[in-house]
Structure formats: structure tokens, C-alpha cells
Amino acid sequence: MKLRVFNILKKTKVEGPGIRYCIWVQGCSRHCKGCQAKHTWPHDDGSLYDTEDLINDILKYKDKIEGVTFLGGEPFEQAEALGKIAESIKNAGLSVVCFTGGKIEELKENPVNTKLLKNIDLLIDGEFIEELTDYSRPWCGSSNQRYHFLTDRYNKEIFEKYKNKIEVNISKNGIIFINGMGNFKEILQKVDLTRGVKG
């Protein structure tokens, strides 16, 4: 089974609790106004990865990470492949955090989503609404977005323990990748990096 991927960060501290292996999926049909990740929208871009290869790579980091985060793009547009990955890494004792522009109520109605939902510890749902922009809560960009603690792995203590942060990664060939949650436009303007940046 294949997963279409925009980017992978194998160790990050800003995309959920603890140190995480992060997979940005490629493809999103929601197209939220003001989205900071428009480059993840096209469904024919990115790279195809075999799910077994991804699982094996994640497990190499098992003792160095707390879990895996799925974001994008829209993870639930590739729910079958992510469900397979999530099930394997949960069985290995890692946690799963997932972001979606959908609402959990509608996601539960589609049986294709069942395996993925069953293996998520923390789901953050709701589309980004530019008029409701709010960075006061960890990992959320607008005030309508909701936290769903689907297992007892995490709880409301995360609100006290974690704050929004960003990371800046520079590849060997000079590509800058900014991730995390914050006002990227403002940050880029301050450092004059408004062109050629992925994040």
C-alpha cells in the first residue's frame, strides 16, 4: 500500500507531545482560506512511499521518539494507508497524534476511517478559519479547532505543559522548512525569507 507524502521530519518537538516522527501527507480537498500549507493541496504532487517501508523506518526511532504525528494535507483523504501505519506503531507502544480539517462526527460516519480513528490518541479537528485565528492553544491555529482525547495516553494537562513553537530546518541543499504553529507570514517578513520557503 502506498502513501502520498509531502514531507517527513524524523524528530521534531513542535508537532505534538514529546519528540515525534512527523508525516505531512500530500493532498487536501478542503482548501481553507488562509491555509499556511497550500503546497500540500495538490493530489498529484509529493512522493509515494510504501507503508511497510515507513513503518520500518519509524520503528528504527522507537527508543528516541514518543510517537508519530500525521498532518498535511488532509490525513483522512489517505485514511486506509495511515490506518495501517497507525495500527503498527501503536502496537509498538508509540502514540499517534493526527490533525484533520474535518470533524470527528463526520469522520466516524465513513467506515474507511475506522482503523485510523481507532489508533489515534489525540485528534485535533476542525478546518482552519482565518477570521478565528488564535495561537494561544498548543498546535491549533484557530479557536474553532477541538481536541479529542481518544485514549487515556494524553489529557488536558497538555495545555499547561506545551506551548506553540516553531522549528526552522535547513537541508543540505539549502531548502528551508519551517514547521510548528505560529504566524509564519509575520516570522518570514521579519527575517526576509518570504520566498522559496516550505512550511
C-alpha positions in Angstrom: 0.0 0.0 0.0 1.3 3.5 -0.9 1.0 6.8 0.9 1.5 10.1 -0.9 3.7 12.3 1.2 4.7 15.9 1.1 7.5 15.8 3.8 8.8 13.8 6.7 10.7 15.0 9.8 12.1 12.1 11.8 12.5 14.1 15.0 10.6 17.2 15.9 9.5 18.8 19.2 6.7 21.1 17.9 4.1 18.8 16.3 2.5 17.2 19.4 3.6 15.9 22.8 7.3 15.0 23.2 9.7 14.2 20.3 7.8 12.9 17.3 8.2 11.4 13.9 6.1 13.6 11.7 4.5 12.8 8.3 2.9 15.5 6.2 0.6 13.8 3.7 0.2 15.3 0.2 -3.3 16.2 -1.0 -6.2 18.2 0.5 -9.6 19.0 -1.0 -10.6 21.4 1.8 -8.6 24.5 0.7 -9.2 26.5 3.9 -8.9 30.3 3.4 -5.6 31.5 4.8 -4.0 28.0 4.9 -0.3 28.1 5.5 0.3 24.8 3.8 -1.2 25.4 0.3 1.7 23.5 -1.2 0.2 20.3 0.3 -3.1 20.7 -1.5 -2.3 19.1 -5.0 -3.1 15.4 -5.0 -0.6 14.6 -7.8 2.5 16.2 -6.1 4.8 14.9 -3.4 6.3 11.4 -3.2 4.9 7.9 -2.9 6.1 5.8 0.0 5.4 2.2 0.7 3.6 1.9 4.1 5.7 -1.0 5.2 8.9 1.0 4.5 7.5 3.9 6.5 6.6 1.6 9.4 10.1 0.0 9.4 11.7 3.5 9.4 9.6 4.7 12.2 10.4 1.7 14.3 14.1 2.5 13.9 13.4 5.5 16.1 11.3 3.7 18.6 13.6 4.5 21.5 14.1 8.1 20.5 10.6 9.3 20.0 7.3 9.4 21.9 5.2 8.9 18.8 4.1 9.8 15.3 2.1 12.8 14.1 0.0 12.9 10.9 -0.8 16.2 9.3 -0.8 17.7 5.9 -2.6 18.0 3.6 -5.6 16.1 4.8 -4.7 12.8 6.5 -8.2 11.4 6.3 -8.1 11.5 2.5 -5.5 8.7 2.9 -7.1 7.0 5.9 -6.6 3.5 4.8 -2.8 3.8 4.4 -2.4 5.9 7.6 -4.7 3.4 9.5 -2.2 0.6 8.7 0.8 2.7 9.8 -1.0 3.8 13.0 -2.0 0.3 14.0 1.6 -0.9 13.6 3.2 1.9 15.6 0.6 1.7 18.3 1.3 -2.0 18.7 4.9 -1.0 19.2 4.0 1.3 22.1 4.2 4.6 20.3 1.5 7.3 20.4 -0.4 8.8 17.4 -1.5 12.4 17.0 -3.5 13.4 14.0 -4.7 16.7 12.6 -7.8 17.0 10.3 -9.8 19.7 8.8 -12.9 17.5 9.2 -15.0 17.0 12.3 -14.9 13.8 14.2 -18.6 13.3 14.0 -18.5 13.2 10.2 -15.3 11.1 10.1 -16.9 8.4 12.2 -19.7 8.0 9.6 -17.2 6.7 7.0 -16.1 3.1 7.6 -12.8 3.7 5.7 -11.7 5.9 8.7 -12.4 3.3 11.4 -8.9 1.8 11.7 -7.2 5.2 11.7 -9.6 6.6 14.3 -9.2 3.5 16.5 -5.5 4.0 16.7 -5.3 7.8 17.3 -4.5 9.0 20.9 -5.1 12.7 20.2 -7.1 14.1 17.3 -7.2 17.8 16.6 -10.2 18.5 14.3 -11.8 21.4 12.5 -10.9 23.4 9.5 -8.7 26.5 9.8 -10.9 29.6 9.9 -8.8 32.7 9.2 -11.2 35.0 11.0 -10.9 32.9 14.1 -7.0 32.8 14.1 -5.8 32.0 17.6 -2.4 30.7 18.5 -3.0 30.6 22.3 -3.5 26.8 22.5 -0.9 24.2 21.6 -0.9 23.0 17.9 -4.1 24.9 17.0 -4.4 27.8 14.5 -8.0 28.9 15.0 -10.3 28.9 18.0 -12.9 26.6 16.5 -10.5 23.6 16.4 -11.1 20.9 19.0 -9.0 18.4 21.0 -10.3 14.8 21.2 -8.5 12.6 23.7 -9.4 9.2 22.1 -7.3 7.2 24.6 -6.0 7.8 28.1 -2.5 8.5 26.8 -3.0 12.3 26.9 -5.4 14.6 28.7 -5.9 18.3 29.4 -2.6 18.6 31.2 -1.1 19.2 27.8 -2.5 22.7 27.9 -0.2 23.6 30.8 2.8 21.6 29.6 3.0 22.7 25.9 3.0 26.0 24.1 3.1 26.7 20.4 6.6 26.9 19.0 8.2 26.7 15.6 11.3 25.0 14.3 13.5 26.0 11.3 15.2 23.2 9.4 17.7 23.8 6.6 18.5 20.9 4.3 22.0 20.2 2.8 20.9 21.8 -0.4 19.7 25.0 1.3 15.9 24.4 1.4 14.3 26.0 4.5 11.5 24.1 6.1 9.6 25.8 8.9 7.2 23.7 11.0 5.1 24.1 14.1 2.3 26.6 14.9 2.5 30.3 14.7 2.2 33.3 12.4 4.5 32.2 9.6 3.9 35.2 7.4 5.0 37.6 10.2 8.0 35.4 11.0 9.2 35.3 7.4 8.7 39.1 6.9 10.9 39.7 10.0 13.8 37.6 8.7 13.2 38.4 5.0 12.6 34.8 4.0 9.3 35.2 2.1 10.3 33.4 -1.0 11.1 29.7 -1.6 10.1 28.5 1.8 8.2 25.3 2.6 6.4 25.1 5.8 
